[in-house]
Each structure stands twice: as structure tokens, then as C-alpha cells.
């Protein structure tokens, strides 16, 4: 058991390190909470791409979108539909469009049209009393899209500013272009395609690389100690691992431990791969670790939850201004095994919906850790033509039993604070999963 404890603690340390960057991201306004995204978001994106092909110019389209978004928020979608129809020549008059025209035609100075658009949209969003409403610039949107998609095109490195003025490689993805080329952690990136770069340009560099075409090449110069090296690296699609797993033996029981960092588009397939590998050892029980999981696609969370819950059972409820709808499982249950779920204060959004789906529906499912964040609302994304997004709250999620999540969170059955030297939360989950728990569960 001592060896297994060491193995678990080592894995937990790795998990902590790999999630530190995600936790730091959540400290800014956007990443405090990741919104739950549904298929409507993808449809919105397709609609905007279709609309952008009409006879309007780029910024005229953007201004039209601002006006129709404003009217859509308060008056419904009818005006927006008419405005986007390229065969309809009627112009919707409004203060925003009129002031934009004045500035464009008469302002005695340089006009940054994209900045005007962004500021106008941000002003509208800031006027809402919604703590999760936000304007998301195109660079942040790119980061969000790649995280939820589960992959990105690039070198396959994470870069950071460690305070020495350089752009430092802090992590390298397995089987990525950078790892194949020989880039190492702690290398300092000093040039890209012959252009000098430093820590002040880290955001621009990350955006420029990740928005480049798959298959294109970048000449990357790095400083390794005193030596300067140059690599020519072809950009490839890099998969982001959102699932990690191990197995442990305790009390003569085999226990699978699956950690889910986020619910991305490819999380379900990664979960199934992990579970299939663990099942080769004839599992007695399963621990699902949702610590530091800030959410993601609700559909991905539901796909995994549906593996454990009987068909036609309520997975969650969603409430809007008009009604509350019970969303039922449409698939057959395929996994029948005792489950322990580990959560902490960073567990949020669709991760909370997932935890409550299993806890409310599966007898003897135990939740271990500390109270979750309490993010029980859904924000819908509306894309702008320049690559940015706006989001605001449209619905609220409830547990299968109808309990609120927003501002309340989920209280564990067994509350335990993690020890700095040892993962006491995971150790307690192992005790419970192995039937070796000495405390009664509430």
C-alpha cells in the first residue's frame, strides 16, 4: 500500500502542476468561470459566416451586428433577422450607427474602426447586471476555442514569462512538433522567423502561431544556456489531454482513478479510452476526480454521465424565463460500478452538473472534498465578424432533484481539506472506494 500511496501522491503532484496554469488563467475576468456551450453557439458561428458574405463591407457588417445585438437583447430577434437579410434594403436607424458614421466621416484624427466596434459592444455588455456577461477579444476567444475543441494548431508548447524578460518554454506536449524537433522545457524563445521576441510580446506571439495554417513552418531560435539554436518546425494539430488515469490497489480491491480537467469536445473519447484500459484490470470501483475542472461543453459532460445513469432518468434540469425542463438520459446505461467523485472549490459549471447527475441518480455514489464553486448558469456565445465574442446568461441549471447550483455549489458527503504534503482528499476517496472507510458517510 505504501508504494501505491507514493504512486498516487506522485500523480497528484503532476496533476497539481499541470493545472496551475489553468487556475492562473481563471484569475482574469474571463477565466473566472468558463461558460457552458451548447450546439446553438456553433450554429451562431455558421450564421455569422453566412451573413458576412453579403454586400456589406467588413465594418458595416460589424456595426450592423452591434445594432442587431442591442435590439435583440431588448426587442427580440425580428429586427436582427431583417437586418441580416441581404435582399432587405431597409436600414435600422439607431444612435450607435449614427454616431459611428459621424466619427468615421468627421473625426479629425486617426480612427481605429475595430477598436470602436469592440468598445461599443463591450459597453453594451458591461451595462448588464450579469456577473458572467463579457466581451471576449479574438485572442482570448482563440484560447477558449482550442481548450473546448481539445486541440490546437501550433508548435505544441506552453510558454510563459518567468520574470527574466524572455519567453520561456514551460511545458511541451507529447508527440508534438516541438518535442520531435528537440525543444526542451526552460528553453528561451528569442526569435521567430527572424524577428526578435521577448516577454512583452508573449500574447502576440502565441496568437500569431496558433492562428497560422496547419502545415506551415516557423523558424524558431532559442537560447539554451549560453548556446543559441535554430529549429525549423512544421505546425501540426496538437491534442490536449483532458483525461488522466491510474489504477491503485487497496484493501484487496482494484480501483480506477480518472481525472477530468475539463469537458472538451474530445473528452468523451479520452474517458472511454481510459476506462477501457482500466477495465482490463477488473475494477471493483471507480474514482472520478473533478478538482480544478472549471466546466466546458455540457454535452460532453452529459455523454459521460449517461454511461452511468439508467435510460429516461433525469440528468439535470434547465430553467429560463418561461419554463423549467427536465433533461432525461436518452442512452442505455453501460457502466455499472461504484463511483466516488472528488471535488474542490475550483470544480464548477458543467463539472458540477456532472457530479450532481451521478450523485442524485446512482445509489451510494459518494462525493469527497470541499464545497464546489457554485456556477449554475449558462452563457450563450454570439460571435462577431472580427473573431471576438460576446456572452451573457440565458439559462440556469438545476440538479436532477431540482436544487440550485448557482451561488450554492455542491456540498460533499465527506468534507476534507487537502493537505499540502499529501493528497488527503484522494486518499479518503480510495479508502471509501475500497470499503476501508472508517467514518460514516453523511
C-alpha positions in Angstrom: 0.0 0.0 0.0 2.9 2.3 0.7 4.1 2.0 -2.9 0.6 2.7 -4.2 0.4 5.8 -1.9 3.6 7.1 -3.4 2.3 6.4 -6.9 -1.0 8.3 -6.1 0.8 11.2 -4.5 3.3 11.5 -7.4 0.3 11.5 -9.9 -1.4 14.1 -7.8 1.7 16.3 -7.8 1.8 16.1 -11.6 -1.9 16.9 -11.7 -1.4 20.0 -9.5 1.5 21.2 -11.7 -0.4 20.8 -14.9 -3.5 22.6 -13.5 -1.6 25.5 -12.0 -1.7 27.3 -15.4 -5.5 26.7 -15.7 -6.0 28.1 -12.2 -3.9 31.2 -13.1 -6.0 31.7 -16.2 -9.1 31.8 -14.1 -7.8 34.9 -12.2 -8.6 37.3 -15.0 -12.1 38.5 -15.8 -12.9 35.9 -18.5 -11.5 32.8 -17.0 -13.0 33.1 -13.5 -15.7 30.8 -15.0 -15.8 29.0 -18.3 -19.2 29.1 -19.8 -21.2 26.1 -20.7 -21.5 26.0 -24.5 -24.3 24.2 -26.5 -24.8 23.5 -30.2 -26.5 26.8 -30.6 -23.1 28.5 -30.3 -21.8 26.6 -33.3 -25.0 27.5 -35.3 -24.5 31.1 -34.4 -21.0 30.9 -35.8 -22.2 29.4 -39.0 -24.9 32.0 -39.4 -22.4 34.8 -38.9 -20.1 33.3 -41.6 -23.0 33.1 -44.0 -24.2 36.6 -43.3 -20.7 38.0 -43.8 -20.9 37.0 -47.5 -23.5 39.7 -48.3 -22.8 43.0 -50.0 -21.9 45.0 -46.9 -18.2 45.7 -46.1 -16.5 44.2 -43.1 -17.0 47.0 -40.6 -20.5 47.8 -41.9 -21.4 44.2 -41.1 -19.8 44.6 -37.6 -21.8 47.8 -36.9 -25.0 46.1 -38.1 -24.2 43.2 -35.8 -23.8 45.7 -32.9 -27.2 47.3 -33.6 -29.0 44.0 -34.0 -27.4 42.6 -30.9 -28.6 45.6 -28.9 -32.1 45.3 -30.3 -32.0 41.5 -29.9 -31.3 41.8 -26.2 -34.3 44.0 -25.6 -36.7 43.7 -28.5 -36.2 40.1 -29.8 -34.8 38.6 -33.0 -37.2 40.1 -35.6 -35.2 43.2 -36.3 -31.9 41.2 -36.4 -33.4 38.9 -39.0 -34.5 41.7 -41.2 -31.1 43.4 -40.9 -29.2 40.4 -41.9 -31.3 39.7 -44.9 -29.2 40.9 -47.9 -32.4 41.4 -50.0 -33.9 43.8 -47.5 -32.6 47.3 -48.0 -34.3 48.8 -45.0 -31.8 50.4 -42.6 -32.5 50.2 -38.9 -31.7 53.7 -37.6 -30.1 54.0 -34.1 -27.8 56.1 -32.1 -24.9 53.7 -32.3 -24.9 53.5 -36.1 -25.4 57.3 -36.4 -22.5 58.1 -34.1 -20.3 55.6 -35.8 -21.0 57.5 -39.1 -20.1 60.8 -37.5 -16.8 59.5 -36.2 -15.9 57.8 -39.5 -16.7 60.9 -41.6 -15.8 63.9 -39.4 -13.4 62.9 -36.6 -10.2 64.9 -37.0 -7.9 62.1 -36.0 -6.9 58.5 -36.6 -9.9 56.1 -36.5 -9.3 52.5 -35.4 -12.6 51.0 -36.6 -12.1 47.6 -34.9 -11.4 49.3 -31.6 -14.6 51.4 -31.9 -16.6 48.3 -32.6 -15.1 46.4 -29.7 -15.6 49.3 -27.3 -19.2 49.7 -28.4 -20.0 46.0 -27.8 -18.1 45.9 -24.5 -20.1 48.9 -23.3 -23.4 47.2 -24.0 -22.3 44.0 -22.3 -20.9 46.0 -19.3 -24.3 47.6 -18.8 -26.0 44.3 -18.0 -26.3 43.2 -14.3 -25.0 39.8 -15.3 -21.7 38.8 -13.5 -20.9 36.4 -16.3 -21.6 38.7 -19.2 -18.4 39.6 -21.0 -16.8 40.8 -24.2 -14.2 38.3 -25.3 -11.5 39.6 -27.6 -10.3 37.5 -30.5 -7.1 36.4 -28.8 -8.9 35.1 -25.7 -11.5 33.6 -28.0 -8.8 31.6 -29.7 -7.6 30.2 -26.4 -11.2 29.3 -25.4 -11.9 27.6 -28.7 -8.8 25.5 -28.6 -9.4 24.4 -25.0 -13.0 23.4 -25.7 -12.2 21.8 -29.0 -9.5 19.8 -27.4 -6.7 20.6 -29.9 -4.9 23.4 -31.5 -2.5 24.1 -34.4 0.9 25.1 -33.3 4.3 24.1 -32.0 2.9 22.0 -29.1 4.4 24.1 -26.3 3.2 26.2 -23.4 5.1 29.4 -23.0 5.4 31.8 -20.0 7.0 34.8 -18.6 9.1 33.8 -15.5 10.3 37.3 -14.8 13.6 37.3 -16.7 12.3 39.1 -19.8 12.4 36.0 -22.0 9.6 33.9 -23.4 10.2 30.6 -21.7 9.0 27.1 -22.7 7.2 25.8 -19.5 5.6 22.7 -20.9 5.9 20.5 -24.1 3.0 18.3 -25.3 3.9 14.7 -26.1 4.4 13.8 -29.7 4.2 17.5 -30.7 6.2 19.2 -33.4 8.3 20.9 -30.7 9.1 17.6 -28.9 10.1 15.9 -32.2 12.3 18.9 -33.1 14.2 18.7 -29.8 12.8 21.8 -28.0 13.2 21.4 -24.2 11.5 22.8 -21.2 13.3 26.0 -20.0 14.4 26.9 -23.5 14.2 30.6 -24.1 12.5 31.7 -27.4 14.3 34.7 -28.7 13.4 34.8 -32.4 10.6 33.6 -34.7 11.0 33.8 -38.4 14.0 36.1 -37.9 12.0 38.6 -35.7 13.2 39.3 -32.1 10.6 38.4 -29.4 10.6 38.9 -25.7 8.2 38.5 -22.8 6.4 41.8 -23.7 5.2 40.1 -26.9 4.2 36.7 -25.5 0.5 37.2 -26.1 1.0 38.4 -29.7 3.4 35.5 -30.4 1.0 32.9 -29.1 -1.8 34.3 -31.1 0.3 34.6 -34.3 1.4 31.0 -34.1 -1.9 29.4 -33.2 -3.7 31.3 -35.9 -1.3 30.1 -38.6 -2.1 27.4 -41.1 -1.6 23.7 -40.3 1.4 22.5 -42.3 3.2 25.9 -42.4 6.7 26.2 -40.9 8.2 28.5 -38.4 11.9 29.2 -37.8 12.3 29.3 -34.1 15.6 30.5 -32.4 16.1 29.5 -28.8 18.6 30.2 -26.1 19.7 27.2 -24.2 22.1 28.2 -21.5 24.8 30.2 -23.4 24.1 28.5 -26.8 21.7 29.8 -29.5 20.0 27.2 -31.6 17.6 27.4 -34.5 14.9 25.0 -35.4 12.6 24.8 -38.5 9.3 23.4 -37.2 6.2 22.4 -39.2 3.0 23.4 -37.4 0.7 20.4 -36.7 -2.6 19.8 -34.9 -1.8 19.0 -31.2 -4.3 17.2 -29.0 -4.9 18.5 -25.5 -5.2 15.7 -22.9 -8.2 16.5 -20.6 -8.2 13.0 -19.1 -5.5 11.3 -17.0 -5.8 7.9 -15.2 -4.1 5.4 -12.9 -5.1 2.3 -11.0 -4.4 1.6 -7.3 -4.7 -1.5 -5.1 -6.2 -1.0 -1.7 -7.9 -3.5 0.8 -7.6 -6.2 -1.9 -9.6 -4.1 -4.3 -8.6 -2.7 -7.7 -9.7 1.0 -8.0 -9.5 3.1 -11.2 -8.8 6.8 -10.8 -9.8 9.0 -13.7 -9.1 12.8 -13.5 -11.1 15.0 -15.9 -9.5 18.5 -16.2 -12.2 20.0 -18.5 -15.1 18.8 -20.6 -13.8 19.4 -24.1 -15.1 18.1 -27.4 -12.7 15.1 -27.3 -13.1 14.4 -23.5 -15.7 11.6 -24.0 -13.4 9.6 -26.3 -10.4 10.1 -23.9 -12.6 9.0 -21.0 -13.7 5.8 -22.8 -10.1 5.0 -23.7 -9.1 5.5 -20.1 -12.0 3.4 -18.8 -11.3 0.6 -21.3 -7.7 0.4 -20.2 -8.5 0.4 -16.5 -11.2 -2.2 -17.1 -8.6 -4.7 -18.2 -7.7 -5.0 -14.5 -11.3 -5.9 -13.5 -12.1 -2.8 -11.5 -14.0 -3.0 -8.2 -14.8 0.7 -8.1 -14.0 4.0 -9.8 -12.9 7.4 -8.6 -13.6 10.4 -10.9 -11.5 13.4 -9.9 -13.1 16.7 -10.9 -10.9 19.0 -9.0 -9.8 22.1 -10.9 -12.4 21.3 -13.6 -14.0 24.6 -14.5 -16.6 23.3 -16.9 -16.7 23.2 -20.7 -19.2 21.6 -23.0 -22.3 20.4 -21.2 -22.9 17.9 -24.0 -19.5 16.3 -23.2 -20.3 16.0 -19.5 -23.7 14.5 -20.3 -22.3 11.9 -22.7 -20.1 10.6 -19.9 -22.8 10.8 -17.2 -25.2 8.9 -19.5 -22.8 5.9 -19.3 -23.6 5.5 -15.6 -27.3 6.6 -15.4 -30.3 4.5 -16.5 -32.2 5.5 -19.6 -35.0 8.0 -19.3 -33.7 9.2 -15.9 -33.3 13.0 -15.4 -29.7 14.1 -15.8 -30.3 17.7 -14.9 -32.9 20.5 -15.2 -32.7 23.8 -17.1 -34.6 26.9 -16.3 -35.2 30.0 -18.3 -37.7 32.9 -18.0 -40.6 30.8 -19.3 -40.2 27.2 -18.0 -38.2 24.5 -16.3 -37.3 21.5 -18.5 -36.2 18.1 -17.2 -33.5 16.7 -19.5 -33.5 12.9 -19.5 -30.9 10.4 -20.5 -31.6 9.1 -24.0 -28.9 6.4 -23.9 -28.6 3.0 -22.3 -26.5 2.6 -19.2 -23.3 0.8 -20.0 -21.1 1.2 -16.8 -22.3 -0.4 -13.5 -19.6 0.2 -10.9 -19.5 2.0 -7.5 -18.3 5.6 -8.0 -16.6 8.1 -5.7 -16.3 11.7 -7.0 -13.6 14.1 -5.8 -14.3 17.9 -6.0 -12.9 21.2 -4.7 -13.6 24.9 -4.8 -12.4 25.1 -8.4 -15.0 22.5 -9.6 -17.5 24.5 -11.5 -20.2 24.7 -14.1 -20.8 21.5 -16.2 -18.5 19.7 -13.8 -21.0 20.4 -11.0 -23.9 19.3 -13.3 -22.0 16.1 -13.9 -21.3 15.4 -10.2 -25.0 16.0 -9.3 -26.2 13.8 -12.2 -24.3 10.8 -10.8 -24.9 11.6 -7.1 -28.7 12.2 -7.4 -29.3 9.1 -9.6 -26.8 6.4 -8.5 -27.3 4.9 -5.1 -24.2 5.0 -2.8 -22.3 7.5 -5.0 -20.1 9.5 -2.6 -18.7 13.0 -3.2 -15.5 13.8 -1.3 -13.6 17.1 -0.9 -14.8 20.7 -0.3 -17.8 22.6 -1.5 -17.7 23.4 -5.2 -17.7 26.8 -6.8 -21.4 27.2 -7.4 -21.7 28.1 -11.1 -25.2 27.1 -12.2 -25.9 29.3 -15.1 -25.3 29.0 -18.9 -23.9 31.8 -21.0 -24.6 31.8 -24.7 -21.8 32.9 -27.1 -22.5 35.3 -30.0 -19.6 35.7 -32.4 -18.6 38.9 -34.1 -17.1 39.1 -37.6 -13.7 40.1 -36.3 -13.2 36.9 -34.3 -14.4 38.3 -30.9 -17.4 37.1 -29.0 -19.9 38.4 -26.5 -21.6 36.2 -23.9 -24.4 36.6 -21.4 -26.6 34.4 -19.2 -29.6 32.8 -20.8 -30.5 29.9 -18.5 -29.9 28.3 -15.1 -29.1 24.7 -14.4 -30.6 22.7 -11.5 -29.7 19.3 -10.2 -31.8 16.2 -11.1 -33.6 16.8 -7.8 -34.3 20.4 -8.6 -31.7 22.0 -6.3 -29.9 25.3 -7.2 -26.2 25.2 -8.1 -25.7 28.9 -8.8 -24.2 30.6 -5.7 -24.8 27.4 -3.7 -22.4 24.8 -5.0 -22.4 21.1 -4.1 -21.6 20.1 -0.5 -19.6 16.8 -0.4 -20.8 13.8 1.6 -17.3 13.7 3.1 -15.7 17.1 3.6 -12.0 17.1 3.8 -9.4 19.8 3.1 -6.3 18.7 1.1 -3.0 18.5 3.0 -0.1 20.4 1.4 2.2 17.4 1.8 -0.2 14.6 0.9 -3.4 14.4 -1.2 -5.7 13.6 1.8 -8.8 14.1 -0.4 -7.7 11.4 -2.9 -6.6 9.1 -0.1 -10.0 9.4 1.6 -11.7 8.6 -1.8 -9.5 5.5 -2.1 -10.5 4.4 1.4 -14.2 4.8 0.6 -13.8 3.1 -2.8 -12.0 0.1 -1.3 -14.6 -0.3 1.5 -12.0 0.6 4.1 -13.5 3.9 5.2 -13.6 4.2 9.0 -16.0 7.2 9.1 -19.8 7.1 8.4 -20.8 9.0 5.4 -23.5 11.6 5.9 
